[in-house]
Amino acid sequence: MKYSFKIFKSGVGTIWYYAELEDEKYYILNNFTDSYWTSTKVQEIIDGIEASKEKPKGEEYIWANEDVTVYSNKNGVLLIDMMSQRSGETDPEKLGLPLTHKELLTFLEDFKTFVAENS
């Protein structure tokens, strides 16, 4: 998975952090865009995913914002595109992105570093 991180500064001083993914398959990760990210908030998600690696279905770690929901358990990680769902998409293939723990944790560690360096 190839990606880069960007910031957008609004005219009122708000900083938006977002990811640009090279492969459209990973588009859902763009939904992590927000102006309220801190490295501590990203670390909380990392910790939740780490703690869920051995948890069975039904006891998964869940994190969400208004655009994406993350489910993590011993089977891996599933991201649900809430933006597409709100716009009427019903195809599970288009709404969900299954990832390994390692894939999402690597992305989040890189994102945390980017946020810390640009805060």
N, CA, C and O atoms as CSV, one atom per row, in Angstrom:
chain,resi,resn,atom,element,x,y,z
A,1,MET,N,N,0.858,-1.165,0.000
A,1,MET,CA,C,0.000,0.000,0.000
A,1,MET,C,C,0.905,1.228,0.000
A,1,MET,O,O,1.762,1.386,0.869
A,2,LYS,N,N,0.698,2.086,-0.982
A,2,LYS,CA,C,1.502,3.305,-1.078
A,2,LYS,C,C,0.616,4.507,-0.794
A,2,LYS,O,O,-0.501,4.614,-1.301
A,3,TYR,N,N,1.137,5.403,0.024
A,3,TYR,CA,C,0.368,6.575,0.414
A,3,TYR,C,C,1.308,7.705,0.784
A,3,TYR,O,O,2.497,7.505,1.030
A,4,SER,N,N,0.742,8.887,0.814
A,4,SER,CA,C,1.453,10.042,1.342
A,4,SER,C,C,0.456,10.823,2.184
A,4,SER,O,O,-0.755,10.661,2.039
A,5,PHE,N,N,0.968,11.658,3.049
A,5,PHE,CA,C,0.114,12.461,3.914
A,5,PHE,C,C,0.255,13.923,3.541
A,5,PHE,O,O,1.323,14.382,3.137
A,6,LYS,N,N,-0.832,14.633,3.684
A,6,LYS,CA,C,-0.873,16.049,3.337
A,6,LYS,C,C,-1.584,16.821,4.442
A,6,LYS,O,O,-2.308,16.256,5.262
A,7,ILE,N,N,-1.356,18.116,4.434
A,7,ILE,CA,C,-2.123,18.982,5.330
A,7,ILE,C,C,-2.762,20.074,4.484
A,7,ILE,O,O,-2.236,20.475,3.446
A,8,PHE,N,N,-3.886,20.531,4.946
A,8,PHE,CA,C,-4.575,21.654,4.332
A,8,PHE,C,C,-4.854,22.654,5.436
A,8,PHE,O,O,-5.459,22.315,6.453
A,9,LYS,N,N,-4.417,23.879,5.237
A,9,LYS,CA,C,-4.668,24.931,6.220
A,9,LYS,C,C,-5.777,25.822,5.700
A,9,LYS,O,O,-5.663,26.433,4.638
A,10,SER,N,N,-6.855,25.883,6.473
A,10,SER,CA,C,-7.985,26.718,6.069
A,10,SER,C,C,-7.655,28.187,6.337
A,10,SER,O,O,-6.676,28.505,7.011
A,11,GLY,N,N,-8.471,29.050,5.810
A,11,GLY,CA,C,-8.271,30.483,5.991
A,11,GLY,C,C,-8.427,30.943,7.425
A,11,GLY,O,O,-7.973,32.032,7.776
A,12,VAL,N,N,-9.060,30.134,8.262
A,12,VAL,CA,C,-9.242,30.499,9.670
A,12,VAL,C,C,-8.231,29.788,10.578
A,12,VAL,O,O,-8.358,29.822,11.802
A,13,GLY,N,N,-7.236,29.151,9.973
A,13,GLY,CA,C,-6.171,28.546,10.754
A,13,GLY,C,C,-6.350,27.083,11.119
A,13,GLY,O,O,-5.488,26.502,11.779
A,14,THR,N,N,-7.454,26.477,10.703
A,14,THR,CA,C,-7.664,25.060,10.985
A,14,THR,C,C,-6.764,24.226,10.084
A,14,THR,O,O,-6.654,24.498,8.889
A,15,ILE,N,N,-6.122,23.210,10.655
A,15,ILE,CA,C,-5.259,22.315,9.889
A,15,ILE,C,C,-5.970,20.980,9.724
A,15,ILE,O,O,-6.360,20.346,10.705
A,16,TRP,N,N,-6.135,20.558,8.475
A,16,TRP,CA,C,-6.728,19.259,8.157
A,16,TRP,C,C,-5.609,18.302,7.774
A,16,TRP,O,O,-4.755,18.638,6.954
A,17,TYR,N,N,-5.611,17.122,8.357
A,17,TYR,CA,C,-4.645,16.071,8.029
A,17,TYR,C,C,-5.352,15.033,7.174
A,17,TYR,O,O,-6.457,14.601,7.500
A,18,TYR,N,N,-4.716,14.633,6.080
A,18,TYR,CA,C,-5.350,13.614,5.251
A,18,TYR,C,C,-4.305,12.775,4.534
A,18,TYR,O,O,-3.136,13.145,4.428
A,19,ALA,N,N,-4.775,11.623,4.041
A,19,ALA,CA,C,-3.912,10.691,3.322
A,19,ALA,C,C,-4.311,10.666,1.859
A,19,ALA,O,O,-5.485,10.804,1.515
A,20,GLU,N,N,-3.317,10.489,1.007
A,20,GLU,CA,C,-3.553,10.253,-0.413
A,20,GLU,C,C,-3.027,8.862,-0.727
A,20,GLU,O,O,-1.846,8.578,-0.527
A,21,LEU,N,N,-3.902,8.001,-1.218
A,21,LEU,CA,C,-3.557,6.627,-1.530
A,21,LEU,C,C,-3.367,6.469,-3.025
A,21,LEU,O,O,-4.158,6.985,-3.815
A,22,GLU,N,N,-2.318,5.755,-3.417
A,22,GLU,CA,C,-2.059,5.564,-4.847
A,22,GLU,C,C,-3.011,4.559,-5.461
A,22,GLU,O,O,-3.404,4.719,-6.617
A,23,ASP,N,N,-3.392,3.532,-4.728
A,23,ASP,CA,C,-4.265,2.473,-5.236
A,23,ASP,C,C,-5.695,2.739,-4.781
A,23,ASP,O,O,-5.956,2.854,-3.583
A,24,GLU,N,N,-6.615,2.837,-5.725
A,24,GLU,CA,C,-8.015,3.131,-5.415
A,24,GLU,C,C,-8.626,2.113,-4.455
A,24,GLU,O,O,-9.588,2.421,-3.752
A,25,LYS,N,N,-8.078,0.920,-4.425
A,25,LYS,CA,C,-8.569,-0.134,-3.519
A,25,LYS,C,C,-8.588,0.358,-2.062
A,25,LYS,O,O,-9.454,-0.040,-1.283
A,26,TYR,N,N,-7.649,1.207,-1.709
A,26,TYR,CA,C,-7.497,1.666,-0.326
A,26,TYR,C,C,-8.166,3.020,-0.076
A,26,TYR,O,O,-7.876,3.677,0.924
A,27,TYR,N,N,-9.045,3.435,-0.964
A,27,TYR,CA,C,-9.664,4.764,-0.877
A,27,TYR,C,C,-10.280,5.045,0.497
A,27,TYR,O,O,-10.245,6.182,0.967
A,28,ILE,N,N,-10.830,4.041,1.128
A,28,ILE,CA,C,-11.493,4.228,2.430
A,28,ILE,C,C,-10.555,4.903,3.431
A,28,ILE,O,O,-11.014,5.639,4.304
A,29,LEU,N,N,-9.272,4.665,3.317
A,29,LEU,CA,C,-8.320,5.280,4.244
A,29,LEU,C,C,-8.300,6.805,4.117
A,29,LEU,O,O,-7.862,7.496,5.037
A,30,ASN,N,N,-8.769,7.328,2.991
A,30,ASN,CA,C,-8.899,8.782,2.855
A,30,ASN,C,C,-9.886,9.336,3.870
A,30,ASN,O,O,-9.832,10.520,4.200
A,31,ASN,N,N,-10.781,8.505,4.366
A,31,ASN,CA,C,-11.812,8.954,5.302
A,31,ASN,C,C,-11.266,9.222,6.704
A,31,ASN,O,O,-12.026,9.597,7.596
A,32,PHE,N,N,-9.981,9.037,6.909
A,32,PHE,CA,C,-9.361,9.416,8.179
A,32,PHE,C,C,-9.102,10.923,8.238
A,32,PHE,O,O,-8.591,11.420,9.241
A,33,THR,N,N,-9.441,11.640,7.194
A,33,THR,CA,C,-9.249,13.093,7.149
A,33,THR,C,C,-9.998,13.767,8.294
A,33,THR,O,O,-11.175,13.492,8.527
A,34,ASP,N,N,-9.307,14.645,9.001
A,34,ASP,CA,C,-9.937,15.377,10.097
A,34,ASP,C,C,-9.039,16.535,10.494
A,34,ASP,O,O,-7.842,16.545,10.204
A,35,SER,N,N,-9.633,17.500,11.155
A,35,SER,CA,C,-8.842,18.638,11.627
A,35,SER,C,C,-8.468,18.492,13.095
A,35,SER,O,O,-7.741,19.330,13.630
A,36,TYR,N,N,-8.938,17.473,13.739
A,36,TYR,CA,C,-8.721,17.329,15.183
A,36,TYR,C,C,-7.740,16.224,15.549
A,36,TYR,O,O,-7.702,15.790,16.700
A,37,TRP,N,N,-6.956,15.769,14.599
A,37,TRP,CA,C,-6.007,14.706,14.913
A,37,TRP,C,C,-4.878,15.218,15.799
A,37,TRP,O,O,-4.376,16.329,15.629
A,38,THR,N,N,-4.503,14.382,16.736
A,38,THR,CA,C,-3.278,14.561,17.511
A,38,THR,C,C,-2.573,13.220,17.495
A,38,THR,O,O,-3.197,12.189,17.245
A,39,SER,N,N,-1.297,13.228,17.757
A,39,SER,CA,C,-0.583,11.943,17.792
A,39,SER,C,C,-1.137,11.056,18.903
A,39,SER,O,O,-1.102,9.830,18.788
A,40,THR,N,N,-1.645,11.656,19.971
A,40,THR,CA,C,-2.231,10.888,21.070
A,40,THR,C,C,-3.502,10.178,20.615
A,40,THR,O,O,-3.719,9.018,20.966
A,41,LYS,N,N,-4.342,10.857,19.841
A,41,LYS,CA,C,-5.569,10.230,19.333
A,41,LYS,C,C,-5.245,9.070,18.408
A,41,LYS,O,O,-5.894,8.026,18.472
A,42,VAL,N,N,-4.250,9.240,17.551
A,42,VAL,CA,C,-3.855,8.158,16.649
A,42,VAL,C,C,-3.304,6.990,17.467
A,42,VAL,O,O,-3.590,5.832,17.163
A,43,GLN,N,N,-2.520,7.285,18.498
A,43,GLN,CA,C,-1.963,6.234,19.348
A,43,GLN,C,C,-3.064,5.436,20.051
A,43,GLN,O,O,-2.922,4.227,20.234
A,44,GLU,N,N,-4.141,6.084,20.441
A,44,GLU,CA,C,-5.259,5.380,21.077
A,44,GLU,C,C,-5.856,4.336,20.135
A,44,GLU,O,O,-6.224,3.246,20.572
A,45,ILE,N,N,-5.953,4.662,18.855
A,45,ILE,CA,C,-6.457,3.694,17.874
A,45,ILE,C,C,-5.457,2.557,17.710
A,45,ILE,O,O,-5.845,1.390,17.661
A,46,ILE,N,N,-4.184,2.888,17.625
A,46,ILE,CA,C,-3.139,1.864,17.522
A,46,ILE,C,C,-3.225,0.915,18.713
A,46,ILE,O,O,-3.190,-0.304,18.542
A,47,ASP,N,N,-3.338,1.466,19.908
A,47,ASP,CA,C,-3.426,0.639,21.113
A,47,ASP,C,C,-4.653,-0.266,21.081
A,47,ASP,O,O,-4.572,-1.432,21.466
A,48,GLY,N,N,-5.780,0.260,20.628
A,48,GLY,CA,C,-6.995,-0.540,20.543
A,48,GLY,C,C,-6.853,-1.694,19.570
A,48,GLY,O,O,-7.308,-2.804,19.846
A,49,ILE,N,N,-6.227,-1.438,18.434
A,49,ILE,CA,C,-6.016,-2.509,17.450
A,49,ILE,C,C,-5.043,-3.541,17.990
A,49,ILE,O,O,-5.273,-4.742,17.846
A,50,GLU,N,N,-3.959,-3.093,18.607
A,50,GLU,CA,C,-2.991,-4.026,19.202
A,50,GLU,C,C,-3.670,-4.935,20.230
A,50,GLU,O,O,-3.434,-6.143,20.255
A,51,ALA,N,N,-4.511,-4.342,21.072
A,51,ALA,CA,C,-5.176,-5.102,22.132
A,51,ALA,C,C,-6.222,-6.070,21.586
A,51,ALA,O,O,-6.612,-7.010,22.278
A,52,SER,N,N,-6.678,-5.853,20.364
A,52,SER,CA,C,-7.749,-6.682,19.805
A,52,SER,C,C,-7.238,-7.864,18.992
A,52,SER,O,O,-8.037,-8.671,18.516
A,53,LYS,N,N,-5.950,-7.980,18.826
A,53,LYS,CA,C,-5.394,-9.008,17.941
A,53,LYS,C,C,-5.794,-10.433,18.309
A,53,LYS,O,O,-5.804,-11.304,17.440
A,54,GLU,N,N,-6.115,-10.686,19.541
A,54,GLU,CA,C,-6.501,-12.031,19.982
A,54,GLU,C,C,-7.969,-12.109,20.399
A,54,GLU,O,O,-8.424,-13.148,20.879
A,55,LYS,N,N,-8.701,-11.029,20.218
A,55,LYS,CA,C,-10.106,-11.008,20.640
A,55,LYS,C,C,-10.987,-11.676,19.593
A,55,LYS,O,O,-10.791,-11.477,18.394
A,56,PRO,N,N,-11.958,-12.468,20.044
A,56,PRO,CA,C,-12.862,-13.131,19.100
A,56,PRO,C,C,-13.898,-12.166,18.533
A,56,PRO,O,O,-14.098,-11.062,19.040
A,57,LYS,N,N,-14.541,-12.617,17.475
A,57,LYS,CA,C,-15.645,-11.859,16.898
A,57,LYS,C,C,-16.676,-11.621,17.994
A,57,LYS,O,O,-16.981,-12.521,18.777
A,58,GLY,N,N,-17.200,-10.424,18.046
A,58,GLY,CA,C,-18.149,-10.061,19.091
A,58,GLY,C,C,-17.504,-9.293,20.223
A,58,GLY,O,O,-18.191,-8.638,21.007
A,59,GLU,N,N,-16.176,-9.371,20.312
A,59,GLU,CA,C,-15.430,-8.624,21.322
A,59,GLU,C,C,-14.415,-7.699,20.666
A,59,GLU,O,O,-13.445,-7.281,21.298
A,60,GLU,N,N,-14.642,-7.386,19.412
A,60,GLU,CA,C,-13.684,-6.597,18.644
A,60,GLU,C,C,-13.566,-5.174,19.155
A,60,GLU,O,O,-14.439,-4.648,19.846
A,61,TYR,N,N,-12.450,-4.580,18.784
A,61,TYR,CA,C,-12.238,-3.156,19.023
A,61,TYR,C,C,-12.971,-2.413,17.911
A,61,TYR,O,O,-12.880,-2.794,16.744
A,62,ILE,N,N,-13.692,-1.360,18.266
A,62,ILE,CA,C,-14.406,-0.549,17.283
A,62,ILE,C,C,-14.034,0.911,17.503
A,62,ILE,O,O,-14.094,1.428,18.619
A,63,TRP,N,N,-13.651,1.555,16.415
A,63,TRP,CA,C,-13.401,2.989,16.430
A,63,TRP,C,C,-14.123,3.570,15.219
A,63,TRP,O,O,-14.173,2.940,14.163
A,64,ALA,N,N,-14.678,4.764,15.369
A,64,ALA,CA,C,-15.378,5.372,14.237
A,64,ALA,C,C,-15.332,6.889,14.312
A,64,ALA,O,O,-15.274,7.483,15.389
A,65,ASN,N,N,-15.361,7.492,13.141
A,65,ASN,CA,C,-15.703,8.899,13.014
A,65,ASN,C,C,-16.915,8.928,12.091
A,65,ASN,O,O,-17.480,7.872,11.806
A,66,GLU,N,N,-17.321,10.060,11.629
A,66,GLU,CA,C,-18.527,10.087,10.802
A,66,GLU,C,C,-18.307,9.518,9.404
A,66,GLU,O,O,-19.275,9.301,8.675
A,67,ASP,N,N,-17.069,9.273,9.017
A,67,ASP,CA,C,-16.759,8.839,7.658
A,67,ASP,C,C,-16.269,7.398,7.533
A,67,ASP,O,O,-16.380,6.804,6.460
A,68,VAL,N,N,-15.737,6.834,8.599
A,68,VAL,CA,C,-15.198,5.467,8.550
A,68,VAL,C,C,-15.382,4.798,9.910
A,68,VAL,O,O,-15.270,5.436,10.956
A,69,THR,N,N,-15.668,3.496,9.869
A,69,THR,CA,C,-15.724,2.681,11.083
A,69,THR,C,C,-14.686,1.581,10.947
A,69,THR,O,O,-14.571,0.953,9.895
A,70,VAL,N,N,-13.927,1.347,12.018
A,70,VAL,CA,C,-12.877,0.330,12.049
A,70,VAL,C,C,-13.283,-0.751,13.040
A,70,VAL,O,O,-13.610,-0.463,14.192
A,71,TYR,N,N,-13.257,-1.999,12.578
A,71,TYR,CA,C,-13.481,-3.162,13.426
A,71,TYR,C,C,-12.202,-3.975,13.422
A,71,TYR,O,O,-11.631,-4.226,12.360
A,72,SER,N,N,-11.742,-4.389,14.595
A,72,SER,CA,C,-10.518,-5.178,14.671
A,72,SER,C,C,-10.693,-6.303,15.682
A,72,SER,O,O,-11.112,-6.077,16.818
A,73,ASN,N,N,-10.364,-7.532,15.249
A,73,ASN,CA,C,-10.350,-8.687,16.142
A,73,ASN,C,C,-9.289,-9.667,15.648
A,73,ASN,O,O,-8.455,-9.305,14.818
A,74,LYS,N,N,-9.311,-10.885,16.141
A,74,LYS,CA,C,-8.258,-11.839,15.798
A,74,LYS,C,C,-8.221,-12.184,14.308
A,74,LYS,O,O,-7.218,-12.706,13.820
A,75,ASN,N,N,-9.298,-11.899,13.585
A,75,ASN,CA,C,-9.355,-12.199,12.157
A,75,ASN,C,C,-8.740,-11.114,11.284
A,75,ASN,O,O,-8.534,-11.327,10.089
A,76,GLY,N,N,-8.447,-9.964,11.857
A,76,GLY,CA,C,-7.889,-8.854,11.093
A,76,GLY,C,C,-8.686,-7.589,11.333
A,76,GLY,O,O,-9.337,-7.428,12.365
A,77,VAL,N,N,-8.623,-6.699,10.363
A,77,VAL,CA,C,-9.267,-5.393,10.486
A,77,VAL,C,C,-10.209,-5.210,9.297
A,77,VAL,O,O,-9.899,-5.599,8.171
A,78,LEU,N,N,-11.359,-4.613,9.574
A,78,LEU,CA,C,-12.305,-4.282,8.519
A,78,LEU,C,C,-12.674,-2.813,8.656
A,78,LEU,O,O,-13.106,-2.369,9.720
A,79,LEU,N,N,-12.502,-2.067,7.577
A,79,LEU,CA,C,-12.904,-0.658,7.543
A,79,LEU,C,C,-14.191,-0.560,6.736
A,79,LEU,O,O,-14.306,-1.159,5.667
A,80,ILE,N,N,-15.158,0.195,7.247
A,80,ILE,CA,C,-16.421,0.411,6.559
A,80,ILE,C,C,-16.507,1.879,6.144
A,80,ILE,O,O,-16.313,2.778,6.962
A,81,ASP,N,N,-16.795,2.107,4.886
A,81,ASP,CA,C,-16.899,3.448,4.328
A,81,ASP,C,C,-18.287,4.013,4.633
A,81,ASP,O,O,-19.242,3.740,3.906
A,82,MET,N,N,-18.398,4.785,5.687
A,82,MET,CA,C,-19.671,5.342,6.117
A,82,MET,C,C,-20.163,6.439,5.167
A,82,MET,O,O,-21.370,6.636,5.030
A,83,MET,N,N,-19.253,7.145,4.519
A,83,MET,CA,C,-19.654,8.179,3.558
A,83,MET,C,C,-20.408,7.554,2.394
A,83,MET,O,O,-21.459,8.050,1.990
A,84,SER,N,N,-19.874,6.472,1.859
A,84,SER,CA,C,-20.534,5.796,0.741
A,84,SER,C,C,-21.860,5.184,1.178
A,84,SER,O,O,-22.841,5.197,0.434
A,85,GLN,N,N,-21.875,4.652,2.385
A,85,GLN,CA,C,-23.107,4.067,2.895
A,85,GLN,C,C,-24.202,5.134,3.015
A,85,GLN,O,O,-25.353,4.890,2.653
A,86,ARG,N,N,-23.840,6.315,3.524
A,86,ARG,CA,C,-24.814,7.397,3.636
A,86,ARG,C,C,-25.318,7.862,2.272
A,86,ARG,O,O,-26.450,8.330,2.151
A,87,SER,N,N,-24.487,7.733,1.258
A,87,SER,CA,C,-24.906,8.174,-0.075
A,87,SER,C,C,-25.701,7.108,-0.818
A,87,SER,O,O,-26.082,7.309,-1.972
A,88,GLY,N,N,-25.957,5.965,-0.159
A,88,GLY,CA,C,-26.817,4.950,-0.741
A,88,GLY,C,C,-26.122,3.704,-1.244
A,88,GLY,O,O,-26.790,2.784,-1.716
A,89,GLU,N,N,-24.806,3.640,-1.160
A,89,GLU,CA,C,-24.092,2.437,-1.611
A,89,GLU,C,C,-24.467,1.266,-0.710
A,89,GLU,O,O,-24.498,1.402,0.513
A,90,THR,N,N,-24.754,0.111,-1.321
A,90,THR,CA,C,-25.125,-1.074,-0.546
A,90,THR,C,C,-24.237,-2.280,-0.847
A,90,THR,O,O,-24.351,-3.307,-0.178
A,91,ASP,N,N,-23.365,-2.173,-1.828
A,91,ASP,CA,C,-22.492,-3.283,-2.211
A,91,ASP,C,C,-21.387,-3.455,-1.174
A,91,ASP,O,O,-20.546,-2.568,-1.018
A,92,PRO,N,N,-21.375,-4.598,-0.451
A,92,PRO,CA,C,-20.342,-4.812,0.581
A,92,PRO,C,C,-18.914,-4.747,0.041
A,92,PRO,O,O,-17.989,-4.374,0.763
A,93,GLU,N,N,-18.740,-5.107,-1.223
A,93,GLU,CA,C,-17.406,-5.054,-1.829
A,93,GLU,C,C,-16.894,-3.613,-1.927
A,93,GLU,O,O,-15.691,-3.367,-1.848
A,94,LYS,N,N,-17.815,-2.673,-2.098
A,94,LYS,CA,C,-17.438,-1.271,-2.220
A,94,LYS,C,C,-17.409,-0.570,-0.866
A,94,LYS,O,O,-16.728,0.443,-0.706
A,95,LEU,N,N,-18.135,-1.096,0.097
A,95,LEU,CA,C,-18.225,-0.454,1.411
A,95,LEU,C,C,-17.124,-0.884,2.370
A,95,LEU,O,O,-16.750,-0.123,3.262
A,96,GLY,N,N,-16.605,-2.089,2.199
A,96,GLY,CA,C,-15.652,-2.618,3.169
A,96,GLY,C,C,-14.261,-2.804,2.606
A,96,GLY,O,O,-14.078,-3.104,1.426
A,97,LEU,N,N,-13.276,-2.617,3.483
A,97,LEU,CA,C,-11.877,-2.859,3.128
A,97,LEU,C,C,-11.250,-3.723,4.209
A,97,LEU,O,O,-10.947,-3.232,5.297
A,98,PRO,N,N,-11.052,-5.009,3.923
A,98,PRO,CA,C,-10.353,-5.849,4.898
A,98,PRO,C,C,-8.843,-5.633,4.804
A,98,PRO,O,O,-8.280,-5.578,3.711
A,99,LEU,N,N,-8.203,-5.513,5.956
A,99,LEU,CA,C,-6.749,-5.350,6.029
A,99,LEU,C,C,-6.197,-6.265,7.108
A,99,LEU,O,O,-6.924,-6.719,7.992
A,100,THR,N,N,-4.913,-6.525,7.022
A,100,THR,CA,C,-4.258,-7.213,8.130
A,100,THR,C,C,-3.996,-6.187,9.227
A,100,THR,O,O,-4.007,-4.981,8.983
A,101,HIS,N,N,-3.762,-6.683,10.431
A,101,HIS,CA,C,-3.393,-5.766,11.510
A,101,HIS,C,C,-2.154,-4.966,11.115
A,101,HIS,O,O,-2.088,-3.753,11.313
A,102,LYS,N,N,-1.178,-5.672,10.554
A,102,LYS,CA,C,0.084,-5.024,10.212
A,102,LYS,C,C,-0.120,-3.897,9.199
A,102,LYS,O,O,0.485,-2.833,9.333
A,103,GLU,N,N,-0.967,-4.117,8.185
A,103,GLU,CA,C,-1.193,-3.077,7.183
A,103,GLU,C,C,-1.735,-1.802,7.816
A,103,GLU,O,O,-1.220,-0.712,7.569
A,104,LEU,N,N,-2.786,-1.944,8.640
A,104,LEU,CA,C,-3.372,-0.733,9.228
A,104,LEU,C,C,-2.462,-0.128,10.287
A,104,LEU,O,O,-2.370,1.095,10.395
A,105,LEU,N,N,-1.790,-0.965,11.068
A,105,LEU,CA,C,-0.896,-0.429,12.099
A,105,LEU,C,C,0.272,0.339,11.480
A,105,LEU,O,O,0.672,1.379,12.003
A,106,THR,N,N,0.812,-0.154,10.386
A,106,THR,CA,C,1.892,0.561,9.698
A,106,THR,C,C,1.395,1.908,9.199
A,106,THR,O,O,2.065,2.925,9.377
A,107,PHE,N,N,0.218,1.921,8.573
A,107,PHE,CA,C,-0.387,3.164,8.109
A,107,PHE,C,C,-0.571,4.136,9.269
A,107,PHE,O,O,-0.207,5.306,9.159
A,108,LEU,N,N,-1.133,3.663,10.380
A,108,LEU,CA,C,-1.409,4.535,11.521
A,108,LEU,C,C,-0.130,5.041,12.191
A,108,LEU,O,O,-0.080,6.191,12.629
A,109,GLU,N,N,0.892,4.207,12.274
A,109,GLU,CA,C,2.175,4.663,12.843
A,109,GLU,C,C,2.767,5.781,11.978
A,109,GLU,O,O,3.260,6.784,12.496
A,110,ASP,N,N,2.710,5.596,10.667
A,110,ASP,CA,C,3.210,6.641,9.761
A,110,ASP,C,C,2.372,7.908,9.888
A,110,ASP,O,O,2.910,9.015,9.890
A,111,PHE,N,N,1.054,7.746,9.993
A,111,PHE,CA,C,0.156,8.886,10.141
A,111,PHE,C,C,0.427,9.616,11.455
A,111,PHE,O,O,0.447,10.846,11.496
A,112,LYS,N,N,0.634,8.856,12.518
A,112,LYS,CA,C,0.935,9.460,13.827
A,112,LYS,C,C,2.204,10.296,13.752
A,112,LYS,O,O,2.248,11.406,14.283
A,113,THR,N,N,3.223,9.779,13.106
A,113,THR,CA,C,4.473,10.523,12.944
A,113,THR,C,C,4.239,11.805,12.164
A,113,THR,O,O,4.751,12.862,12.534
A,114,PHE,N,N,3.467,11.720,11.084
A,114,PHE,CA,C,3.159,12.897,10.266
A,114,PHE,C,C,2.419,13.954,11.091
A,114,PHE,O,O,2.756,15.137,11.041
A,115,VAL,N,N,1.413,13.521,11.848
A,115,VAL,CA,C,0.643,14.459,12.667
A,115,VAL,C,C,1.558,15.119,13.701
A,115,VAL,O,O,1.503,16.332,13.898
A,116,ALA,N,N,2.397,14.317,14.358
A,116,ALA,CA,C,3.295,14.859,15.389
A,116,ALA,C,C,4.256,15.887,14.786
A,116,ALA,O,O,4.515,16.926,15.394
A,117,GLU,N,N,4.775,15.603,13.610
A,117,GLU,CA,C,5.736,16.504,12.974
A,117,GLU,C,C,5.085,17.790,12.448
A,117,GLU,O,O,5.772,18.787,12.224
A,118,ASN,N,N,3.771,17.768,12.252
A,118,ASN,CA,C,3.089,18.917,11.650
A,118,ASN,C,C,2.091,19.592,12.588
A,118,ASN,O,O,1.263,20.389,12.146
A,119,SER,N,N,2.166,19.284,13.848
A,119,SER,CA,C,1.255,19.898,14.829
A,119,SER,C,C,1.877,21.148,15.416
A,119,SER,O,O,1.266,21.805,16.259
